[in-house]
Amino acid sequence: METTTDMPQDDTADFVDQLDEHLDDELYDPALAALDEDDAEWIAAELEELAALEEDASVEFIGRVAVVGYPNVGKSTLVNRLSGTRIAIVHDTPGVTRDRKEIECEWNGERFLLIDTGGVDSGDQSHMAKEIKAQVNEAIAECDMVLLIVDGKEGVSAADHELGEILRKSRVPTRIVANKLDSARNENDAVEFFELGLGMPIPVSAHHGNNTGDLLDVVVDELRENGTRFRRDDDKAVRIAIVGRPNVGKSTLANAILGGEDRHIVADMPGTTRDSVDTRFEFEGREVILVDTAGLRRKRSGQDPLDYYSEVRALQAAERADVAILLVDASMGVRENDLSVADAMRERDCATIVALSKWDINDVDLLDVSATITQKLRQRPEVVTTSGTENRNIQKLLRKAIELHDRQSKRVTTGEFNRLLKELKDRNPGPLDKRSRRRLNVLYGTQVGQAPPKFRVFVNAKELMTRPYGFFLENQIREKFGFEGCPLVIEYRSRA
């Protein structure tokens, strides 16, 4: 293949012709230049697209906005409306949102984070209510702006005055949002909230979407002027999700990991944690973000809607995490539901480590449990015994989780990967289709993602790939590059 001196940006053929000049680039190596011209051309075009996507991966956020208010004023409905998602749980029962969570929002080309918080009830003096109020105060301290959501139908309440006083003292820019004003003729009812001393209220209907665009304009204008800009891809923290069936001690383990900092609400009942809560902390010089999730349970007829939405939130949390700590009740042994949760984590590209909880109050054989997990789970996760109440092996569990994150964050050079593919092809040629007499030919491959490791492998005809040969390649890649315990994502591509 001849090389030339110039390389037009939009000409794929010229790009292939000059490939030899760019062999030092991370995405390309001599394996591509060794292919015939037609194969090299379409593979090179896809590699260019991958490079462009990588350049666009860094997105800037213009700030954080806390959404606060007393129970059942429609905070979660509004958050879902503003973000265009269904991340926040919406239910008629007051106090469903108990923990704060971050939700991405985009408007007019700008991105920011909405912090949805638990409802504050000044008349409720329970431990749970006090914890929710403390979380709201933390959210206010972390944000660039606050939206105080009030019930426009009900009018000003004592709770609104209490929150208004807190927000005035915080000196964080605040806008009052009078919700549930579903008709334009009722929008003037919002004016009475002016007495809270936080400026002119904005009338909206979260349910119907009335005036939410105007509200987003106000938020974006404020953040553009006073927000703290940040990029999520600059965040090197290790994201760890705690998952498992209900009432296995996830919140207790989270509190033990956080060194007793009771940010999570702990109660001895299933389903206490209904939403995912992200907590950042430092461990042995590493930044860690801990996600404590709602319990997962098998779907069944007549299931409580809150249980269903809790499961959805837990799975979404796993999609944001790098590593999942699968908490198993050691006193009950490994159940089929535990294995189902582990499979769900793998399907969501989350590396998994198994923690046996309540180890201090049972006599289960660790070897039996490890053998079951090794036999049943494709990822072959490591098993660590723990006790949240006794703080047993908590540091060990964290170290193992961080080590697993580092392993799945490993980058394999394109040259290394293609040398392995050639070696495997020489040792075990691709399967032969007896009807067409065509054999699978692995042409080229490159790593296109990390955490989890993701590879794109180019073949002559992906319909010739068989399940056994796919498992063979996956196992060899895992063994060669030390990806044991990590999910591997391998995309097989062929020409259209």
Solvent accessible surface area in square Angstrom, and as a share of the most:
residue,aa,sasa,rsa
1,M,102,0.45
2,E,146,0.65
3,T,62,0.36
4,T,68,0.40
5,T,128,0.74
6,D,105,0.54
7,M,49,0.22
8,P,62,0.39
9,Q,148,0.66
10,D,143,0.74
11,D,56,0.29
12,T,36,0.21
13,A,42,0.32
14,D,41,0.21
15,F,11,0.04
16,V,2,0.01
17,D,43,0.22
18,Q,1,0.01
19,L,1,0.01
20,D,55,0.29
21,E,94,0.42
22,H,67,0.30
23,L,55,0.27
24,D,150,0.78
25,D,67,0.35
26,E,97,0.43
27,L,18,0.09
28,Y,16,0.06
29,D,11,0.06
30,P,82,0.52
31,A,30,0.23
32,L,0,0.00
33,A,25,0.19
34,A,86,0.67
35,L,32,0.16
36,D,88,0.46
37,E,108,0.48
38,D,87,0.45
39,D,17,0.09
40,A,0,0.00
41,E,64,0.29
42,W,35,0.12
43,I,0,0.00
44,A,0,0.00
45,A,32,0.25
46,E,28,0.13
47,L,0,0.00
48,E,52,0.23
49,E,113,0.51
50,L,24,0.12
51,A,31,0.24
52,A,50,0.39
53,L,122,0.61
54,E,107,0.48
55,E,142,0.64
56,D,105,0.54
57,A,67,0.52
58,S,46,0.30
59,V,49,0.28
60,E,64,0.29
61,F,4,0.02
62,I,1,0.00
63,G,0,0.00
64,R,64,0.24
65,V,0,0.00
66,A,0,0.00
67,V,0,0.00
68,V,0,0.00
69,G,0,0.00
70,Y,38,0.14
71,P,25,0.16
72,N,75,0.39
73,V,1,0.00
74,G,17,0.16
75,K,13,0.05
76,S,13,0.08
77,T,37,0.21
78,L,0,0.00
79,V,0,0.00
80,N,19,0.10
81,R,105,0.38
82,L,8,0.04
83,S,20,0.13
84,G,70,0.67
85,T,46,0.27
86,R,205,0.75
87,I,52,0.26
88,A,3,0.02
89,I,3,0.02
90,V,74,0.42
91,H,66,0.30
92,D,126,0.65
93,T,63,0.36
94,P,82,0.51
95,G,24,0.23
96,V,8,0.05
97,T,11,0.06
98,R,45,0.16
99,D,3,0.01
100,R,5,0.02
101,K,13,0.06
102,E,62,0.28
103,I,2,0.01
104,E,72,0.32
105,C,3,0.02
106,E,94,0.42
107,W,78,0.27
108,N,100,0.51
109,G,65,0.63
110,E,34,0.15
111,R,81,0.30
112,F,1,0.00
113,L,0,0.00
114,L,1,0.00
115,I,4,0.02
116,D,0,0.00
117,T,0,0.00
118,G,0,0.00
119,G,7,0.07
120,V,5,0.03
121,D,66,0.34
122,S,39,0.25
123,G,66,0.64
124,D,61,0.32
125,Q,127,0.56
126,S,50,0.32
127,H,123,0.55
128,M,49,0.22
129,A,14,0.11
130,K,118,0.50
131,E,27,0.12
132,I,11,0.06
133,K,66,0.28
134,A,46,0.36
135,Q,3,0.01
136,V,2,0.01
137,N,66,0.34
138,E,69,0.31
139,A,0,0.00
140,I,6,0.03
141,A,87,0.68
142,E,94,0.42
143,C,12,0.07
144,D,25,0.13
145,M,2,0.01
146,V,0,0.00
147,L,0,0.00
148,L,0,0.00
149,I,0,0.00
150,V,0,0.00
151,D,10,0.05
152,G,3,0.03
153,K,136,0.58
154,E,133,0.60
155,G,9,0.09
156,V,38,0.22
157,S,37,0.24
158,A,83,0.64
159,A,15,0.12
160,D,0,0.00
161,H,79,0.35
162,E,52,0.23
163,L,2,0.01
164,G,0,0.00
165,E,78,0.35
166,I,45,0.23
167,L,1,0.01
168,R,110,0.40
169,K,149,0.63
170,S,42,0.27
171,R,214,0.78
172,V,28,0.16
173,P,56,0.35
174,T,17,0.10
175,R,71,0.26
176,I,0,0.00
177,V,0,0.00
178,A,0,0.00
179,N,4,0.02
180,K,60,0.26
181,L,3,0.02
182,D,54,0.28
183,S,27,0.17
184,A,80,0.62
185,R,207,0.76
186,N,58,0.30
187,E,47,0.21
188,N,121,0.62
189,D,68,0.35
190,A,3,0.02
191,V,80,0.46
192,E,82,0.37
193,F,0,0.00
194,F,107,0.45
195,E,108,0.49
196,L,1,0.00
197,G,50,0.48
198,L,24,0.12
199,G,34,0.33
200,M,103,0.46
201,P,7,0.04
202,I,17,0.09
203,P,28,0.17
204,V,1,0.00
205,S,0,0.00
206,A,2,0.02
207,H,131,0.59
208,H,104,0.46
209,G,19,0.18
210,N,47,0.24
211,N,46,0.23
212,T,13,0.08
213,G,24,0.23
214,D,83,0.43
215,L,0,0.00
216,L,8,0.04
217,D,55,0.29
218,V,42,0.24
219,V,0,0.00
220,V,2,0.01
221,D,82,0.43
222,E,39,0.18
223,L,1,0.01
224,R,111,0.40
225,E,139,0.62
226,N,84,0.43
227,G,20,0.20
228,T,85,0.49
229,R,112,0.41
230,F,39,0.16
231,R,97,0.35
232,R,67,0.24
233,D,65,0.34
234,D,91,0.47
235,D,44,0.23
236,K,162,0.68
237,A,10,0.07
238,V,0,0.00
239,R,47,0.17
240,I,0,0.00
241,A,0,0.00
242,I,0,0.00
243,V,0,0.00
244,G,0,0.00
245,R,24,0.09
246,P,24,0.15
247,N,74,0.38
248,V,2,0.01
249,G,25,0.24
250,K,14,0.06
251,S,17,0.11
252,T,41,0.24
253,L,3,0.02
254,A,0,0.00
255,N,16,0.08
256,A,15,0.12
257,I,12,0.06
258,L,17,0.09
259,G,71,0.68
260,G,51,0.49
261,E,92,0.41
262,D,83,0.43
263,R,25,0.09
264,H,2,0.01
265,I,4,0.02
266,V,60,0.34
267,A,35,0.27
268,D,137,0.71
269,M,105,0.47
270,P,76,0.48
271,G,21,0.20
272,T,10,0.06
273,T,12,0.07
274,R,49,0.18
275,D,1,0.01
276,S,6,0.04
277,V,0,0.00
278,D,23,0.12
279,T,4,0.02
280,R,120,0.44
281,F,34,0.14
282,E,118,0.53
283,F,21,0.09
284,E,107,0.48
285,G,62,0.60
286,R,79,0.29
287,E,72,0.32
288,V,0,0.00
289,I,7,0.04
290,L,0,0.00
291,V,1,0.00
292,D,0,0.00
293,T,0,0.00
294,A,0,0.00
295,G,9,0.09
296,L,13,0.07
297,R,65,0.24
298,R,140,0.51
299,K,108,0.46
300,R,128,0.47
301,S,114,0.74
302,G,86,0.83
303,Q,30,0.13
304,D,69,0.36
305,P,74,0.46
306,L,12,0.06
307,D,29,0.15
308,Y,94,0.36
309,Y,82,0.31
310,S,7,0.05
311,E,3,0.01
312,V,39,0.22
313,R,11,0.04
314,A,0,0.00
315,L,36,0.18
316,Q,60,0.27
317,A,0,0.00
318,A,0,0.00
319,E,107,0.48
320,R,88,0.32
321,A,9,0.07
322,D,23,0.12
323,V,0,0.00
324,A,0,0.00
325,I,0,0.00
326,L,3,0.02
327,L,1,0.00
328,V,1,0.01
329,D,8,0.04
330,A,0,0.00
331,S,57,0.37
332,M,85,0.38
333,G,18,0.17
334,V,35,0.20
335,R,116,0.42
336,E,111,0.50
337,N,36,0.18
338,D,1,0.00
339,L,18,0.09
340,S,56,0.36
341,V,9,0.05
342,A,5,0.04
343,D,50,0.26
344,A,17,0.13
345,M,0,0.00
346,R,60,0.22
347,E,114,0.51
348,R,67,0.25
349,D,58,0.30
350,C,0,0.00
351,A,0,0.00
352,T,2,0.01
353,I,3,0.01
354,V,0,0.00
355,A,0,0.00
356,L,1,0.01
357,S,8,0.05
358,K,66,0.28
359,W,52,0.18
360,D,51,0.27
361,I,122,0.62
362,N,36,0.19
363,D,139,0.72
364,V,41,0.24
365,D,73,0.38
366,L,67,0.33
367,L,139,0.69
368,D,90,0.47
369,V,8,0.05
370,S,33,0.22
371,A,60,0.46
372,T,46,0.27
373,I,3,0.02
374,T,70,0.40
375,Q,142,0.63
376,K,115,0.49
377,L,7,0.04
378,R,94,0.34
379,Q,6,0.03
380,R,123,0.45
381,P,9,0.05
382,E,77,0.35
383,V,26,0.15
384,V,3,0.01
385,T,16,0.10
386,T,1,0.00
387,S,1,0.01
388,G,16,0.16
389,T,107,0.62
390,E,104,0.47
391,N,101,0.52
392,R,103,0.38
393,N,52,0.27
394,I,14,0.07
395,Q,105,0.47
396,K,90,0.38
397,L,0,0.00
398,L,3,0.02
399,R,111,0.41
400,K,52,0.22
401,A,0,0.00
402,I,13,0.06
403,E,84,0.38
404,L,8,0.04
405,H,24,0.11
406,D,62,0.32
407,R,74,0.27
408,Q,0,0.00
409,S,33,0.22
410,K,90,0.38
411,R,69,0.25
412,V,2,0.01
413,T,68,0.40
414,T,6,0.03
415,G,14,0.13
416,E,76,0.34
417,F,0,0.00
418,N,10,0.05
419,R,158,0.58
420,L,8,0.04
421,L,9,0.04
422,K,124,0.53
423,E,89,0.40
424,L,1,0.00
425,K,62,0.26
426,D,97,0.50
427,R,134,0.49
428,N,56,0.29
429,P,70,0.44
430,G,2,0.02
431,P,31,0.20
432,L,63,0.32
433,D,51,0.27
434,K,165,0.70
435,R,232,0.85
436,S,57,0.37
437,R,161,0.59
438,R,109,0.40
439,R,113,0.41
440,L,3,0.01
441,N,57,0.29
442,V,7,0.04
443,L,22,0.11
444,Y,1,0.00
445,G,0,0.00
446,T,1,0.00
447,Q,1,0.01
448,V,40,0.23
449,G,18,0.17
450,Q,81,0.36
451,A,31,0.24
452,P,19,0.12
453,P,0,0.00
454,K,67,0.28
455,F,0,0.00
456,R,32,0.12
457,V,1,0.00
458,F,0,0.00
459,V,0,0.00
460,N,55,0.28
461,A,5,0.04
462,K,107,0.45
463,E,127,0.57
464,L,17,0.08
465,M,37,0.16
466,T,57,0.33
467,R,179,0.65
468,P,100,0.63
469,Y,14,0.05
470,G,16,0.15
471,F,61,0.25
472,F,43,0.18
473,L,3,0.01
474,E,14,0.06
475,N,81,0.41
476,Q,42,0.19
477,I,1,0.00
478,R,21,0.08
479,E,122,0.55
480,K,122,0.52
481,F,11,0.05
482,G,28,0.27
483,F,0,0.00
484,E,83,0.37
485,G,5,0.05
486,C,0,0.00
487,P,4,0.03
488,L,19,0.09
489,V,38,0.22
490,I,33,0.17
491,E,48,0.21
492,Y,42,0.16
493,R,79,0.29
494,S,26,0.17
495,R,125,0.46
496,A,154,1.19
